[in-house]
Amino acid sequence: MKKIAIIGLFLLLIGCIPHWQSIAKQPISPTAPLKVGLLLDGKIYDQGWDGQAYRGLKAIERTYQVQTECVQDANQPDVQLREAKRLADAGYDLIFGNGRSFETVFNKLAVSYPKTRFVFFNGNAKGENVSSINFTPESMGYFSGMIAGMMTKSHKVGLIPAYDSMREVKPFMAAVKEQNPNNEVLLQDVKGWSDGKKAEEIAQKMIREGADVLAPMGDGFNIDVIMQAHYEGRLAVGYISDQYFVSKNTVITSIVQNLSAMYVKIFEQYQDGTLKSGGVEFDFADGAQQLGTFNPAVPDEVRRKIERRLEEYKRGEFVINKQTGQPMSNPKK
């Protein structure tokens, strides 16, 4: 009886082997990697907005092994439409347009490519497969103005934005005056994001008028203004990227939009299905914006005051009025 039982068990095991092997040898169909495209108005080496976007794209590529493509100088509507359509036709799953200039093209194109997700910045998105990522410019302007207002000795600060209608402008001016009522803001816009020559001329004019702190707010001309301040022995506040490296004797700190990290975060939300359609806003509390490197010349008490004020803002203890630029108590608190 024992022999019969052992033989039966042996046959049972043998009978199981082919089925187990057939399961183990089932071919696993590979999943095609996601494809992520990026369109830039300018160049990847601008040390600002577009450079950060490119670094974000490469971080996505490294971290998630996706296929990527970056298109530079897509600064005309016909080029934007042609390149975005080419990527969509090539099966790109997620296409970024690094700025508001892509708003019209993406909203229009999205209707014909419902399986493609289109993402651009600082505008209004239309459609289920379109998202607009909006940073909070009021807080950038406020904290930039705060450091400038505390560091000026001549009580004259030069503000050089791309456009004087930018939402950063009023909070900047309010914060400068908040630090000292005697402070004055010299304001002149460049009327464009990349005209370095015109920005230099404005900076020179403001320095002649007594400005000892300059605050550029553009993409392609920030470094031009910072270098003009450097040559003239003045100070400057960096914008969008941590620009302390441009001149360690000049840049007192920078108000940084952490765009590279946001690209990764947006991709992760897209991948897990949580990326919202329409407008999505990010601020200091989300890690989307932060203070850059502080110059050692900034007194400790100044740095601590700014950092305390920033923590109060991140906790929601005050908000910045979008119409006046003035800080005010948070009505929700």
C-alpha positions in Angstrom: 0.0 0.0 0.0 2.9 2.4 0.8 4.4 1.7 -2.6 1.1 2.5 -4.3 0.7 5.7 -2.4 4.2 6.9 -3.2 3.8 6.1 -6.9 0.5 7.9 -7.0 2.0 11.0 -5.4 4.9 10.9 -7.8 2.6 10.7 -10.8 0.5 13.6 -9.4 3.6 15.8 -9.2 4.8 14.9 -12.7 1.4 15.8 -14.0 1.6 19.2 -12.4 5.0 20.1 -13.9 4.0 20.8 -17.5 1.2 23.1 -16.5 3.5 25.1 -14.1 6.1 25.4 -16.8 3.5 26.6 -19.3 2.6 29.4 -16.9 6.2 30.4 -16.2 7.0 30.5 -19.9 4.1 32.8 -20.9 5.6 35.7 -22.8 5.2 39.0 -21.0 4.2 41.7 -23.5 6.3 44.8 -22.9 4.6 48.1 -22.1 5.6 50.9 -24.4 7.2 53.7 -22.5 5.3 56.9 -22.2 6.3 59.7 -24.5 6.6 63.3 -23.2 7.2 66.3 -25.4 8.3 69.9 -24.5 7.9 73.0 -26.6 10.0 76.1 -25.6 9.7 79.7 -26.7 13.4 80.1 -26.3 16.6 78.2 -25.6 17.4 75.5 -23.1 20.5 77.4 -21.8 18.8 80.7 -20.8 19.5 80.1 -17.1 15.9 80.9 -16.5 12.4 79.7 -17.3 13.2 77.5 -20.4 16.4 76.1 -18.9 14.4 75.0 -15.8 11.8 73.4 -18.0 14.4 71.4 -19.9 16.0 70.2 -16.7 12.5 69.1 -15.5 12.0 67.1 -18.8 15.4 65.4 -18.4 14.5 64.5 -14.7 11.3 62.9 -15.9 13.3 60.9 -18.5 15.9 59.7 -16.0 13.5 58.9 -13.2 10.7 57.2 -15.2 12.5 56.0 -18.3 10.2 57.7 -20.7 10.9 58.8 -24.2 11.2 62.6 -24.5 11.7 65.3 -27.1 12.4 69.0 -26.7 11.7 71.6 -29.4 13.4 75.0 -29.0 12.5 78.4 -30.5 8.8 77.5 -30.9 7.9 81.2 -30.5 5.5 81.7 -33.4 1.9 80.3 -33.6 2.5 78.5 -36.9 5.7 76.8 -35.5 3.9 75.9 -32.3 1.0 74.4 -34.1 3.2 72.4 -36.5 5.4 71.0 -33.8 2.7 70.2 -31.3 0.7 68.4 -34.1 3.8 66.5 -35.1 4.3 65.3 -31.6 0.7 64.4 -31.2 0.7 62.5 -34.5 3.8 60.6 -33.3 1.8 59.3 -30.3 3.2 61.6 -27.6 1.1 61.1 -24.5 1.9 64.3 -22.7 3.0 67.6 -24.4 4.2 70.6 -22.4 4.2 74.2 -23.7 6.5 76.2 -21.4 4.5 79.4 -21.2 1.2 81.2 -21.9 2.0 81.7 -25.6 0.9 78.0 -26.1 -2.6 78.6 -24.7 -4.4 79.3 -28.0 -2.7 76.5 -30.0 -3.0 73.8 -27.3 -6.7 74.6 -26.6 -7.4 74.4 -30.3 -5.4 71.3 -31.0 -6.6 69.3 -28.0 -10.1 68.9 -29.6 -8.5 66.8 -32.4 -6.3 64.7 -30.1 -8.4 63.6 -27.1 -5.9 60.9 -26.1 -3.1 63.4 -25.7 -2.7 65.6 -22.6 -1.7 69.2 -23.2 -0.2 71.3 -20.5 0.9 74.9 -20.6 1.6 77.6 -18.0 -0.1 80.8 -16.8 -3.2 80.9 -18.9 -6.7 79.5 -19.3 -7.2 75.8 -20.3 -10.3 74.6 -22.2 -11.1 70.9 -22.6 -10.8 67.7 -20.5 -7.3 67.0 -21.9 -5.9 70.4 -21.2 -4.3 71.8 -18.0 -2.9 75.2 -17.3 -0.3 75.4 -14.5 -0.4 78.7 -12.7 2.2 79.9 -10.2 1.2 82.6 -7.8 3.0 85.7 -9.0 1.7 88.0 -6.2 3.8 86.2 -3.6 6.9 86.3 -5.9 6.5 90.1 -6.2 5.9 90.6 -2.5 8.9 88.8 -1.2 11.1 90.2 -4.0 10.0 93.7 -3.0 10.5 92.9 0.7 14.2 92.0 0.3 14.8 94.9 -2.1 13.1 97.4 0.3 15.2 96.2 3.3 18.5 96.3 1.4 18.3 99.6 -0.3 20.4 102.4 1.2 19.5 105.1 -1.3 15.8 104.4 -0.8 15.5 103.9 -4.6 14.8 100.5 -6.1 14.6 99.8 -9.8 11.9 97.4 -11.0 12.4 96.1 -14.6 9.5 93.7 -15.5 8.8 92.3 -18.9 5.4 94.1 -18.7 4.2 96.6 -16.1 0.8 94.8 -16.1 2.4 91.7 -14.6 0.7 90.6 -11.3 4.1 90.7 -9.5 4.4 94.5 -9.9 1.9 95.9 -7.4 2.9 93.5 -4.6 6.5 94.3 -5.2 5.9 98.1 -4.9 3.7 97.5 -1.8 6.4 95.5 -0.1 9.2 98.0 -0.9 7.1 100.8 0.7 6.1 98.5 3.6 9.8 98.3 4.7 10.2 102.0 4.7 7.7 104.7 3.6 10.7 106.8 2.3 11.5 104.1 -0.3 10.7 104.8 -3.9 10.3 102.3 -6.8 11.5 103.3 -10.3 9.4 101.3 -12.7 9.9 100.7 -16.4 9.0 97.7 -18.4 10.9 96.1 -21.3 7.7 95.2 -23.2 9.1 91.8 -24.0 10.7 88.8 -22.3 14.1 88.6 -23.9 15.3 92.1 -25.0 18.6 92.2 -23.1 19.8 95.4 -24.8 16.8 97.4 -23.8 16.8 96.0 -20.3 20.5 97.0 -19.9 19.6 100.6 -21.0 16.8 100.8 -18.5 19.1 99.5 -15.8 21.7 102.1 -16.6 19.1 104.9 -16.5 17.8 103.7 -13.1 21.3 103.6 -11.7 22.0 107.1 -12.9 18.8 108.1 -11.1 20.1 106.7 -7.8 18.7 103.1 -7.7 21.1 100.9 -5.7 19.0 97.7 -5.9 17.6 96.4 -9.3 14.9 93.7 -9.7 14.6 92.3 -13.2 11.4 90.2 -13.9 11.8 88.6 -17.3 13.2 85.5 -18.8 15.9 86.3 -21.3 17.1 89.6 -19.8 17.5 88.9 -16.1 21.2 88.2 -16.4 21.8 91.3 -18.5 20.3 93.4 -15.7 22.2 91.6 -13.0 25.5 92.1 -14.8 24.8 95.8 -15.3 24.3 96.0 -11.5 27.5 94.0 -11.1 29.6 96.5 -13.2 28.1 99.5 -11.4 28.6 98.1 -7.9 24.8 97.8 -7.2 22.7 95.0 -5.9 20.1 92.8 -7.6 17.3 90.4 -6.8 17.3 87.2 -9.0 14.0 86.0 -10.6 12.7 82.6 -11.5 16.0 80.7 -11.0 18.6 80.9 -8.2 20.9 83.5 -9.9 23.4 84.0 -7.1 26.0 82.2 -9.2 25.8 85.0 -11.8 27.5 87.5 -9.5 28.1 86.6 -5.8 28.8 90.2 -5.0 25.6 91.4 -6.6 22.6 89.0 -6.1 21.3 89.3 -2.6 18.8 86.5 -3.1 16.4 85.2 -5.8 12.7 84.4 -5.8 12.7 81.0 -7.4 10.0 79.2 -9.3 11.0 75.6 -8.8 9.8 74.8 -12.3 12.0 71.7 -12.8 10.4 70.0 -9.7 7.0 71.0 -10.9 7.5 69.3 -14.2 8.2 66.0 -12.4 5.2 66.5 -10.1 2.9 67.3 -13.0 4.1 64.1 -14.8 3.5 62.0 -11.7 0.0 63.4 -11.4 -0.6 62.6 -15.1 0.8 59.1 -14.7 -1.4 58.3 -11.7 -4.5 60.0 -13.1 -4.8 62.9 -10.6 -3.8 65.7 -12.9 -6.8 68.1 -13.0 -8.2 69.7 -16.2 -8.4 73.4 -16.3 -6.4 75.8 -14.1 -4.1 74.4 -11.4 -2.3 76.8 -9.0 0.9 76.3 -7.1 2.6 78.5 -4.5 5.3 78.6 -1.8 3.4 76.1 0.4 3.4 73.6 -2.5 7.2 73.8 -2.9 6.7 75.4 -6.3 8.3 78.7 -5.2 11.1 79.3 -2.8 13.8 81.7 -1.7 17.2 81.3 -3.4 20.7 81.5 -1.9 21.2 84.5 0.4 24.3 86.6 -0.2 26.5 86.7 3.0 26.2 90.5 2.8 22.5 90.2 3.8 22.4 90.8 7.6 21.2 87.9 9.7 18.3 90.0 11.1 17.1 90.8 7.5 17.2 87.2 6.4 15.4 86.0 9.5 12.7 88.6 9.1 12.1 87.5 5.5 12.1 83.8 6.5 9.6 84.4 9.3 7.3 86.4 7.1 7.5 83.6 4.5 6.5 81.0 7.0 3.6 83.1 8.1 2.5 83.3 4.5 2.9 79.6 4.0 0.7 79.0 7.1 -2.0 81.2 5.6 -1.7 83.9 8.2 -2.0 86.5 5.6 -2.8 86.8 1.9 -1.9 89.3 -0.8 -4.7 91.3 -2.4 -4.7 90.6 -6.1 -6.1 94.1 -6.9 -3.9 96.3 -4.7 -0.9 94.0 -4.0 -1.2 94.8 -0.3 -0.8 92.1 2.3 -4.0 91.5 4.3 -5.3 89.1 7.0 -6.6 85.9 5.6 -10.4 86.0 5.8 -10.5 82.2 6.1 -8.4 82.2 9.3 
